[in-house]
Amino acid sequence: MSDPTARPWRSPRRRSPGVLSTAAAALALWLLCLCSGCAADTDFGGIWHGIAPTQGPANDLLYGPNGEPLALELVLGEYGPDLAGLLRFYKQGSFVRARDANPPDSECACSLLYGGRSAGGVAAFALRGCLPGAATKVEVRTRATLSRDDLGVLQLKLVVDEPTSAHHAKAVVVTLLPQASASEVSDADLLCPVGPTAGNPASGQ
Amino acid sequence: MIGCPPTRIRRLWAGLWALLVLAMAQPTPALAAQPLGAAGPDAGPPLRGVAILPFKNNLVKVTDLFAPEKPAPASTDAEAIEAELLRLLSRTPMMRVMAAGDVRQTLADDHSATAQAQAAQQLYRIGLELYLSLAAARAVDKLRQATALYREGLQDLVDPRPYADAQFMLGVALVDSGQAAQGHIALKDGFALQPDRHFRPNFFPPSVAAALAAALTDHLTTADTLRPYGDHQRMYQVARRLDVRWLILGSLRHGNSGVELSVAVYSADRRLLEAELQVPLSQALEKLEPFLSRWLSCAPIEEERPVVRSRDRWRLDTSAAYAPFLRQPTRRAFQSLGFSTGLAHEFRPNLEWFGRLALHTSLSDQYRDLLRSFNSARAVAGVGATVQSGPVRVFAQLGLDAHLLGSFAASIDPDCKLFGTGHRLCDPASVLDLDQQVLVGVNAAVGTQVHLGRDFMLSLRVSLSNYFLPLDSTDRLNLPLATEFGLGYRL
């Protein structure tokens, strides 16, 4: 019965609810609280920003073409125990000014998350693709974990998990700060063009 | 996801079918709720029920109390009056008259009253044995229980002698145990049951004999001849048991101008004496007809109209509805709320057809496996069986359910949830898309309506549907269990 030419469903967030839906939703609120719990799992959902450290002993994995710090943007959707999202890289200078005004290059600028899971305040997922810095021109598998430190600040740890690669076991820890909540994630935030894993997007070359 | 084993579902449906069949097999309940004496809907014009209770014959003398050889006073006068009343009332249109003999027989045929009488008889024998064993206090206890059972079973209208035996024995035991005042009352009640009771002389000690004579004297001088069988509350009980609206009460006694006749008409609807007549017996036959004419002219005939039954009437209700699916494709239950409105019409006693429309909004679950909230519309139509008792009406319904789903889509793939179902990371096989699909199945419901007054009522309905069409869509989304609560109106 569905129209095959219709645009595939994109996101439920901007559908304007009807009057009946609104009234029923209000009536349902109390019942929902009882039945399924009002507190959705939003530990990790939303948009997070962070800056990778300057290339050095603490960071031999993610950095700009001249070893300068690199900006990260993590967009996460959290659905119970499941996670989905993407990780985007920026040159720190343009990132600080305005992301949309100076979009990242299409090469090695974005990676989609795979196998995201969360439990007990810790989340884990995998990335597959290049990483600006040490693995700019090669495709590596990277494991990532998200957890909070003693002060409650979110820490992203990336570890290359590619035994055949020279970059195997290289790691970096990036502190993330919340930028937008899960309900504020828009379609534009979810764009992640995938191109050939060559070149260095951070340097623009 | 909440699941239901197939065997449990089959049992549920079997139970609902059985409930429907049982409800349809119930007799017409409205008859029990009609006013006394009113006829059923198929019995033609309503009849006004009236019962003539056996007249009390108080034509006894205290001096004959201990003279068992004296014959009991003739009952011919009382029987003649009863016969005349029966003749006069039987001529009255739309009147159902129950003669005194029919009253005795009707009450005697009541199995529960018979069982009560048997139990009372046992208690009386135990009380008698205790009294003869000089355990007067325990005897009083048993005899009180015996008389209470006789009274409850209306045995004074069937055969007053066993009841009177127990009552006299109770009075004797009370007097013998030093409770003279209570004994006097008990003995007086005994003479009210059987005024012509005689005792063997010198059988009782002098104190008891004196008490018996005093009680009879008291009864003959102070008994309420218009209420020979007790107060209005008891008369109402008698009328209910006989299923009549009026009772004709009467008694004979010696008065200043010879034998006097007292006749009264008790109304069970109004719970009072509607008419009274006290005349010398010699004038009784000529006074009875005018007396009855006066009473019948004032009898509330307008209340004889049959009760307007609920059949041939429409019922409309609007309810809030909570209708989650028992079988869902999501890992956590999603909730569905909305409104429904229904219309029902009773086309035969205890049978109705009904139709309902409902609009529901289903809200996303905790894990958002339901990709978005959606609206749905339901139409249910079928037949139902009803049972009504007083203000409460219970129904069981069976019908067809057509459920138009809105934009229903569900998936457990988080990429489908974040990026959309068209994204390359979203596995299409993980998406259940029932957008604008119509599910068709059977619906069974039970519920109740409580009349609040006038034509308004509270309505509660619980229903379950089992969809079987389309065949490939009902295995993951099915079994909506709806609870509807609202306000109704009889049109």
Interface residues (C-beta under 8 A of the other chain):
Chain A: M1 S2 R7 P8 W9 R10 S11 P12 R15 P17 G18 L20 S21 A24 A25 L27 A28 L31 L32 C35 S36 G37 A40 G77 Y79 G80 P81 D82 L83 A84 G85 L112 G116 V185 L190
Chain B: A320 Y322 R331 R332 A333 F334 Q335 L337 G338 L359 H360 T361 L363 S364 D365 Q366 Y367 R368 D369 L371 R372 S373 N375 S407 A409 I412 P414 D415 K417 L418 F419 G420 T421 G422 L425 D433 D435 Q436 Q437
